[in-house]
Every structure is written in C-alpha cells, then in structure tokens.
Amino acid sequence: MANTRQDVFVRIENWANDLSGPNILWIKGFPGAGKSAIASSMVSRLRALHRLGSFFFFQRDQALSQTPSALWRMVAYDLSRIYPTVRNMIVAKLKADEAIVSTANIMQLFQELVKLPL
C-alpha cells in the first residue's frame, strides 16, 4: 500500500547511497511479512532513478527454473543491456567459450559473466 514501510525504504535508500557499505542487501522475515512487496517497490524506485543494475526473485514454486545459474545469467544479461563495455566483454567470452552458460560451476559462471566484465 502507498506510503507504508517508509522507514524500511529510507534504510534501504541509505544503504544504496553508502558507497563504503556492504554490496549485498539481505531482506529477511517471516512468510507474509512483506519482503517481496518491499523488494518490488525498491526495484521500481531504483529503476526510476537509473540505479538498478539487475534484480532477481527466487520463488519456491519455480525452484526448478530459478537456480543460481539462472541468477547469474540474468544478471549478466541485464548488465549487458545497460553497459556497452560489459556487453562487449560478455559477447567476447561467449564467442571464446559458448559452453560457459551451461557450466555447473556457479563460481566460474559468476566470475566469467559478471565479476570480470564489471
């Protein structure tokens, strides 16, 4: 609902603006506490400010398709749409090794498609 959870949004915005703060924001709580609503609202806010690199929601009923591999492929795709330099590096990596997208090694996938291009 509009204008609810403003204290939470202020804390999240403070985190997003703190360049020396942690890179990951973890939202946790009991089922039904509003985590997804807060995250969805923040995605909209950050997108409007052009501060959103990527987002991904894990949902229990889609566990077979929403995997750590899918997460890093989506993040790489989203970042490549925003940053031409990242896109060029990812395309070069895929031309050199197109099998990287299907690797079972999650750390390698993250390194090759997200960390190194950034």
N, C-alpha and C positions, 0 to 999 in steps of 0.2 A: 504494500500500500504506500502511496505517496507520503513523503515526509516522516516515515518511520525508520528506525535504526540509524538516525543521523549521527549518533555518537560512534557507531561502528564505521560508518563511511568516513568520518573525519579521521579516525585512527588509521584506516586503510590508506587514505589520501596522504597522510603524514608519512606512512611507510613508503609509499610510491615516490614521494618527493625527497626522501632521505637517501642520497647517493652513497653514503657510507654504511647504510643499513644492510640487513641480510637480503639476498637475492630472491628468496622464496617466501611467500606469504602462505601460511597454512591455516585454513579456516576449518575448525572442528566444532563438533557439538552433537547433541543427541538427535536422532531422527525426528524430523519435523520442526527443528529449531530455526530453520530459515537460511541454512547455509547456501543452498542453491539460489535462493532469491537474492541474497546478498551478493553472491558471485555474479549472477546475471546482471544485476544492477551496476556493479562495478565494471563489468565488461562494456556495458553501454556508455557509462561515464568516461572510461579511459579511451574508448573508440572515438567518442565525440571530441576529446582533447588531442587526438592523434598520438596517444601514448600507449597504445595496445600493440604489442608485437604478435601475440598469439594467445589463444585460450583453448582449453580442452576440458570437458567434463567427463568423468567416469561415472557410468550408471550401471548399477548392479544387474538390471535386466538386459543389458547389452554387453556383458562381460566377454563374450566370445570375440566381438569385433573391436572392443575398446581395450586395447592392450598397450603395454609400454612401447612396443614398436610403433603402433598406430599413433601414439602421442608424439614421438619424435619425428615421424614422417609428416604429421600435420604441422608441427612447429616449424620444420624446415620449409614446408610449402608456404605457410603464412609469411615467414620472414623473407622468403624469396620474392613474394609478391610486393613487398614493401621496399626492400633494399636491392637495387640492381647488382651491387658488388657481391652480396650474399648469393643472389641468383646465379651469377656467373660462376662462382666457386662451386656451387652445388651441381650445376649442369656439367662442369668440367669433371667433377668427381664421379657423376653418374656415367659420363662417357667413358671414363677410365675403368670403372667397375660398376656396371649396372646391377650386379647381384647384391650390392650393399643394402638396398632397400628391403631385401628379404633375409638378411642375416638374423640369426638367433641371438647374436651378441649385442645386447642393448647398449652397453657402454660404447662399443665401436660405432654403432648407429648414431648415438648422440655425438660422439667425437667428430665423426666424419660429416654429418649433415647439419649440426647445429653449432657446436663449440668452435671448430676450426673455421668455418665460414664467418663467424662473428669476430 
